[in-house]
Amino acid sequence: MNINPEQFAAANKATVDSLLSVANTALASAERIAALNLNTARAAMEDAASSVQSVIGAKDPQAALAAQSSLAKPAVEKAVAYSRSVYEITSETQQELAKMVEAQFGEFQKSVAGMVEMASKSAPAGSEGAVAAIQSAIAAANSAFGNMNAMAKQVAETAQANLASMTKAK
């Protein structure tokens, strides 16, 4: 079985393009997380300064205690919002990467099926059993990938439901 230089170059280009897509997706996610962290840190500093000002400006210890305790609920809400944002970013990234993996696996399946077909045509007589075993192994791998993909989607849906219930419970 011969692979011509054009096929080899196309396969290499597809691999590089795929790796670049994964890297760009990961970097975009990291950039979003970094921006979220910077904004959260800035807001936390501003809130802390505001809290100190309100406590310092209190006329008596009871007013200072009341000012301090009134800040607890917004802090919890902000922490939940931060967690939700991190989850959304990571979930979106996971979905994008899963789509890429599915597409690449689909291309890989086609490529392997084509190679098996070519090999079976040029295989010597009596090798039908070996070709059938390879085709069976490919079918089993496809089934395993489908099951893994379905389980990953179920886990993501469960995590989304848990996040939604946590947000309602706050």
N, C-alpha and C positions, 0 to 999 in steps of 0.2 A: 504494500500500500504506500503510494507516494503522496507527499504533501508538497504542493508547489509553493514557491516563494511568496506569491501573492496571498495565499491562504495563511501562511505563517505570519506575514506582516500584518494582515487583517486581524488575526487572533491576538497578536501582541498589542496592536493599537486598541482593540476592544478591552483588553486587560488593563492597559494603562488608563483608558477613559473611565473604566469602572472604578479603579483605585482612586482616581482623581475625584470622582463623584462622591465616593465614601469620605474621602478626606475633606472635601468642601462641606459636606453635610455635618461632619463632626466639628469642623472649625466654626461653622455658622452657629451650631448649638453652643459651643464653648463661648462664643462671642455674646450670645444672648444671655447665658448664665452669668458671665462677667459683668455685663451691663446691669442685670438684675441685682447682682451683689453690690455693685457700686451704688446704685440708686437706693438700695435698702440700707447700706451703711450710711449714706448721706442723710436719709430720712431718720435713721436711728440717732444720729448725732444731733440733728435739729430737734427731735423729740426730747432728747436728754437735756439739751440746753433749755428748751421750753419748760420742761419739768422742774429743773433746778430754779428757773426764774419764778415759776408759780409757787414753789415751796418756800423760796427765800422771801417772796413778796407777801407771804401769809402773815396775818396780824397776830395770830396766837398758835400754839402747838396743835390745837384741834383743827384749825383751818389748814395748817400745813399737812396734817394727816389726811384730811378730806381731799386736798388737792392731789396728794400722792396716790391715794387709792382710786381716785377718778381716772387715773391714767392707766390702770391695769387692764381694763377691758379693751381699749383701743390697741394696746400692745399685743394682746392675745389675737385680736382680729387681724392685725398686721402680720403676725407670725403665721396664721392660717393662710392668709393671702399669699405670703411669700412661698409657703409650702405648695400651695396650689399652682403658683406660677412655675416653680421648679418642676413639679410633676408634669404640667402641660408641655413645657419645653422638652423634657426627656421623653415624654410620650410621643410627641410629634416627631422627634428625631428617630425614635425607635420605629415608628410607622414608615418614615421615609427610607430608613435602612432596610426594613423588611421588604418594602416594594422593590428595592434594588436587588436584594438577595433573590426574591422570587423571579425577577426578570432574568438575572444571571443564571439561576438554576434552570429556567425554561430554555435559555439558549444552550446551556450545557447539555440538557436532555436531548435537544435536537441534534447537537453535534455528536454526542455519543451514539444516538440512534443511527445517524448517518454513517458513522464509522463502523458500527456493528453490521449494518446493511452491506456496506462495501466489503467488509471482511467475510461476511457469509457468502457473498457471491464469488469471492476468490478462494474460499476455503476448500480444502480437498474433500473428496467424497468420504462420507462416514463421520464428518465432524458436526453433523446436524445437532447432536446431543449437546456438544459444547456451546454451540451458538444459542440453543434453546436455554441452556443454563445461564448464559450471560444475559439474555433477554429477560429471564425470570429475575435475576439479580437486579437488573435495571428497574423492573416493575416494582420490586420490593423496596428499592431505594426511593422511588417516586412516591410510593404509598407512605413510607416512613416520613418523608419530607412533608407530605400533605397532612399527616397526623400531627407532626411537630408544629406546623404552621397553625393548624386549628387550635392546638393547645395554647400556643403563644397568644392567639387572639382572645381566647377565653380568659387567660390570666390578665391580659390588658383590660378586658371588659370588667372583670371582677375588681381590679384595682381602681378603675374609674368609678364603679359603684360605691366602693369603700370611701373614696375621696368625697363623693357627693354626699354620702351619709354623714361623714365626719364634718363637712361644711355645714350641713343642716343642724347638726347637734351642737354647734358652738354657741 
